[in-house]
Amino acid sequence: MKIKVGNKICDGDDEPVMVILTNKDKENIANMAKGCQKYCEHPDTMDDEEIYEWMAE
């Protein structure tokens, strides 16, 4: 598992990582399409274009 916080990517193979999920997060992840590999939480101040650009980096 890898996580990205800001512009730093951490790999669980190299260091311990933890994701703390809300019940809504778990529901959203459970309902993800089979081919999806990324789940993002972001500030309301970011628009869709900013989010997609950040996720693609």
Secondary structure, 3 states (H helix, E strand, C coil): CEEEECCEEEECCCCCCCCCCCHHHHHHHHCCCCCCCCCCCCCCCCCHHHHHHHHHC
